[in-house]
Amino acid sequence: MKKLIVALAALLAASQASAGWKTHFGAEDRVRAEMREDLDLDRSADDDGWLVYQLLRVNGKATLDNYEVFAEAADLRVASKYIPKAAQRDDLDLHQAYFSAGKLLGGRFGLKVGRQEMSYGKNRLISSAPWSNRVNNTDAAVVKYKSGALAADAFYGARVAWDEDGWNAPNRHDIITGVYATWQKAKGAPLVDAYFLANYDSSNLSTLNRRTVGLRAVFTLPGGVEVDAELPYQFGRSARKSVYAHAFHLDAAKDLAIAWKPRLNAGYNYASGDKKASDSVNNTFVPLYQSTHYGYGLVDLFRWQNMEEVFFQVSASPHQRLTLTGAANFYRLPSVNDSWYGSAGQKLRTKAAAAGADHYAGRELSLMAKYYLGGGLTSEAAYAHFYSGKYARDTGSGDDADWLYLQFCLKI
């Protein structure tokens, strides 16, 4: 991979002096300050304070007809007050470096090779959403196919491991491969996704060999109600147990043609949890490389793993540059024999402490505002309050939590 990266950098530099190549250079600097209070649901613990994140990206792109060379470096910084720094730091390092070609073999095929961000569907399983400083990236080869209404990607890659002081190298034991296909006759027409994803540890296939198959459909009902439904199923092996797990997503949204252009959205999420820790079957659905923030509330106390959620959301634009979004999220744990998982997959409460606990975990209320300041500068702020449910009180401390942030992002 290092040789490929050097070759891409040399090609990018040479393209500036070559006739026909078009070059473009850009940068992005994002700074976010977060206030956290009692995110462990324990008011007696001294763990409240501030975190400040900075993500700086600089990139260059060269294009010629259907060919593109792209390289991007990223520098990650974290500061804190009263609480430990989050593991979101990395000295200036390579984030992306890839070569892509389109319209090969009669115009139906394309190729993208190198270090790259990968996102599919609504980021529920494979995502490179830029919330965390450490945005998911993969050293991968992707073959693309497009013919009429059908588009498909076949890929094989290794996730990149973060090294704060050294070179970020691919983790050869964290492999993702699969096919993601989409059928859509025209923009705005019904859409159907079908996928097969395999995630395995190449050092020991009996330790991790989790496969995910799924379907997703997006369509519009009479009256302008937009529906998004997804149903993945997982099987294989994990920690020497057989995997049988499933998940489900459904939401419906509608835009209202009145002042402030409000959009109403309501939905349901479910992901199975392990039924019995002592048996030979693992029923815990794992959302692979999902976004660690977007999708299941703002406080990041849940993800698509042993969770059940009902949510209601309304957004409006009182000004053309301003968008306000309010949401209410309600959470249960399908299995108290499994753990409560946070957005990054960490166990917030263990299954051992949950014997006989209630399933209701709590609810969250939040308000977010986004404002475009002009000149490539956007601002964003949000506040969320989490009300602990009976499950939290049955398994330890059950205090409420607060989370507040202010963010600025400049793109040039």
N, C-alpha and C positions, 0 to 999 in steps of 0.2 A: 504493500500500500504506500509506503514512503516513496518508492520509486515512481509510482503513479502520480503522487502529489507533486513531486519535483517536476515531472514531465508536464503536468497541467499548468504549473506556475510558469514554466519556461514558454509554453504555448501561449499563455495569456500575455506574457511580456512581448513575445515576438509578434503577436497579432496587432499590436499598436503600430508597428512599422510596416505591416503588410496591407497591400491594396485590397479593398473589399470588406475587410473586417470592421465591424462597428464596436466600439468599446464604451463602457459605462462604468462609473465608479460611484459608490454610495456609502452611506454610513447611517447608523442608528445608535442613539444613546438614550437609555431608559433608566430612570431613577424612581424608586418607590420606597416610601417610608410606611412601616406597619406598626401599629400599636396592638399588643396582645395582652389580654387579661384573662387569666384562669382557663386557658385552653386545655389544661389537664383536668378541668372540672373540680379543682381543689383550691378553695380560697385560702386555706391555711399555708399552702406552699408559696415560697417567695420566688415566683417565676414570671412576674409581670414586667413588661418593658417594651422597648422599641427595637426594631430591626430596620436597617436601611440597605437596600439592594441597588446595585448599579450593573447594568449590562451594556457594554459598548461593542458594537459590531462594525467592521469596515469590510467592504467587498468590492470586487471587480468582476465585470462580465464582458466577454467578447463573443459576438455572433457573426455568422456568415451563412446566409441562406438558412438551411435547417440544422446548422451545427451551433453548439454553444459550449463555451468554457466558462466555468464560474468558480471563484474562490472567495472564501470569507474567513476572517479571523475574528475571534471574540475574546474579550477581557471581562472577567467577572469579579466583582468586589462586594463585600458584606461588612457592615459596621453594626454594632449593637450597643445598647445601653440597658444595664440591669439584668439582661438575660444572655445566655451563651450564643455565640455566632452560629448561624445555620451553615450547614455544609454545602454552600452554594458559591464557593470561591474558586477561581482558576486564573492563573497568570495568562497573559496573552497567548493564545493557542489557536490552532487550526480548527474551525468549526465545520466548514464545508469546502470541498474541492472536487468537482465532478465535470465530466464531459458528457454531453447529450447530443443525440442525433435523431432527427425525425424523418418521416417519409422514406423509409428504407424498404427495399424489396417490393416495389410497386406502390409504395406510399402507405401501406397498412401497418408497418412496423416502425418502432422507435427503440432507442437504447439510451440508458442513463447509467453511468458507471462512476463510482467514487464515493467520497464521504458526502452524505446528503441527509436532509430532513425528510421524513416520510410521514404522511398523514392520509388516512382513508376514511370515507364515510363522514360521520359526525364526531370523529376523534374518540370514540368509545373504546376502541381496542388498539389502534395504532395512531399515535399522535405526536406532533412536534409543536404543540401549542406553546407560545412564548410567554408563559407566566413565570415559571421558575427561571432562575439564571441559567441553570443547566438544562437547556433545551435538548430534547432527545435527538440524537443523530446516529447514523448507521453507516458503516462501510459496506456498500451493497452494489449489486448489479441488478438492474431492472429492465426487463424486456416489455415493451408496450405494444399493444395491438389495438387498432381502431378500424372498424368497417361498419358503415351505416350506423345503426343504433347501438351497436355493441362496442364497448371499450373494455380492455382488460390489461392488468399488470401482472407479470410473473416475476418474483424477486427472490433473492437469496442474499443474506447479509449478517454481519456481526455487529452487535451494539458497541458503541464507543464507550470505553471506561474513562472516567474523569480522574486526572492526576493534577493536583493543585500546583505543583512545581515542575513536573516533567511533561513529556510529550503525551498527549491523549492518544492512546492506542486502542485498537479494537479488542474486545474481549472474545477470544476465540471459543469460549465455552458458553456464550450467550448468543445463540443463533436463532434468527427468525427467517422463515421461508414460507412461500405460499403463493396463492393466486387470488386477486381481487378483481371481480368483473362487474360492470355496470351496463344496464340496458335502459336507454332513454331515446325516444325517437326525435324529440326536439326540446329545446329549453322550455321549461314550464310543464312539459308532459309528464305523465307518471314515470317514476324511476324505480328500478329494481336493482339492488346489489346482491351478489352472491359471492361468498368467499370461503377459502380454505387456508388456514394459517397453522403453521407448525412452529412451536417454540421448544427448543431442546438444549440440553447441556451436552456438548459434544464430548466431554471427558468421561461421561458415564450416562448412557442413554436410559438406564434403569432408574436413575435419580430424577431426571426431568425429561419427559417427552410428551408435552401437552399439545393436543391438536384442537383447533376450533373451527367448526363449520357454522355458517350462519346465512341468514337472509335479512335484507332490509328493504322496505318499500316506502316510498314517498309519493303521495297523491293528494288531490284536492277534491273534497266532497262538494255537493251542491250547497250554495250559500257562501262559498269562498273559504271553507274550513280546511286548513292545511294539516295533513296527518303524516306523522313519521313513526314507523313501527320497525322494530328490530328484534330478532330472535336468534341468538347464538347458542350453540351446544358444544361442550368440551368433553374430550375423552383422551385416554392415553395412560401415562404413568407419572407419578410424582411422589418423591420420597418413598419409593418402593410400594406404593399403593396404586390401585386402579382408580382412574379419574372418571367420574360421571357427574357432570355439573351443567347448569343451564342458567340463562338470564333472559330478561325481557324488558323492552322499552316501548312505551307508547306515549305520544303527546299530540295534542291538537291545538292549532293556533289560528287566530282570525284577526285580520286588520279591519279597523273601523274607520269609515270615511267621514270622520268628524274632526273637530278642532283638536290639535296636538297629535293627530294620527295615532291613536292608541293601538297597541297590539296585545291581545289577550292570549295567554298560553296556559294550558293545564296538562299535566302528564303523570305518568306512573313508571317507576323503575323497580325491578326485582332482580336479585342475583342470589343464587342458592348458597347455603352454608353447609358445612360438614354436619352430618346427622349424628355420627357416633365416632369419637376419636379412637376407640379401641378396636375398630373393625379394620378390614383390609381395603376399604373404599374411601376415597376422598371426594366429597361432594361440594367442595369449595370452588365456586367460580372465580377465576382470576382474570382481570381485564387487561392482561398483557402490558402494553406500553401506552396506556390511556393518558389523557391530560391529567395533571396532578391538581388542577384547580377548577376548570370549567365543567359544569354538568350536574353537580350534586350539592349545591349550596356553596356559600362563599367562605365559611369558616374552615373548610377543608377537613371536617371530622368524619367524612364518609367517602366511600367510593363504591364502584359496582362490584361489591364483594360481600357476601353475607349481609345484604341490606335490602330493605323494602322502603320505597319512598313515594309519597304523593306530593306534588308541588303545584303551586299556582303562581303565575307571573303576569305582570302588566308593565308595558313600557310605553313611553309617550315622548314626543318631541315638542315642547313648548316653544322652542326656537330651532331654526334650521341647523345650528351648530351644537345644540344641546339635546341629549337623550337621557331620560330618567327611567330607571327600572326598579320596581319593587317586587319582592318575592316572599312567599311563605312556603317552607318545606317541612314535611312531617316524616319521621323516620321510625322504622322498626327493624329488629334483627330477626330474620326468619328462623335462625337456629341459635339458641343460647348455649349449645354444645360446641359452638365455634367461637372465634374471637370477634371483637369489634375492630374493624380496620379503618385507619385514617386514609387520606387521599393518596399518600405515597406508599401505602401497603403496610405501614407500621401497625402493630397491635396496640390499640389504646386500652383495651381491657381483655384479659385472658379468659379462655374458656373455663379454666379451673375455678376462677372466681365467680363464674356465672351460673353455677348449678342452682336450679330452681328460680332463676331470676325472671322478671317480667320481660316481655319482648319489646315494649315501647321504649325507645331510646331518647326521644325528645323532638323538639321543633326549632326551626330557625326563622327569624324575620330579618329581612335585609333591604337596604336601599342603596342604589348605585347611580352615579351621575358621570356622564362622559361629555366633554366639551372640547370642540376643535378650536384652537386658538389662532390658527392660520400659520402659513409658512412652514408646514410640515410638523408643527408642534401640537400635540394633543394632551389633554389632562383628564384624569380619571380619579374618582374618589368613591368610597363606599363605607358603610357601617353595617355590621351584622351582630345580632344578639342570639345566642343559643340558649334555649330553655331546656335544662336537663329533664329527662323522663325517668320513669320508675326503674328502668334497667340500670341506669347509672347509679342510682341510690342503692339498688340491690347488690351492686358489685363494688362498692367503695364510696368515695366522695361523689356527691351529685350536685355540685354548685353550677350556676350558670356561667357562660363565657361571653366575652366581648371581643370584637375585632374591628379595627379601623385602619384604612390606608388612604394614602394620597400618592398619585403617580403622575409623572410627566415623561413624555416620549417625543424625541425629535428625530425625524427622518429627513435625510437630504440625498 
